[in-house]
Amino acid sequence: MPISYKQEWHHAELERRLHPRYSGERLIARLDDKLVDVADISLTGLKAKANIIVGADLVDMTIYPRDGGRLDLNAGVRTRCVPMWAGGGFTGLRFHRSTMALSRLIIRLMSDQLGVEPYYVK
């Protein structure tokens, strides 16, 4: 049975995310000179285990991959983000401008979790 335009629009309104989220357990972020765990991440933002004031201007952030308990400080990706919401010990952050380095980091993480070769960028 085909879906009507009205049903399709309603579904899109209920699901506001443009990109799927993936576990951020293999990432850590530096925000305000503090290292915080990343709960989940997508191509447009992430959820950090931290309380950041919403409404603040752009926040500088560096995202580091980690292998087990070790951080790879040489592979950190710097970006800027906007705090969108906070609650329950988490803060939702939207990336201000994506870069190729940031996209590569996220796509490699997603590819590892899905068990596929990273096909967006090589």
Buried (B, 14 or more C-beta within 10 A) or exposed (E): EEEEEEEEEEEEEEEEEEEEBBEBEBBBBBBEEEEBBBBBBBBBBBBBBBBBEBEEEEBEBBBBBBEEEEBEEEEBBEBEBBBBEBEEEBBBBEBBEEEEBBBBBBBBBBBEEEEEEBEEEE
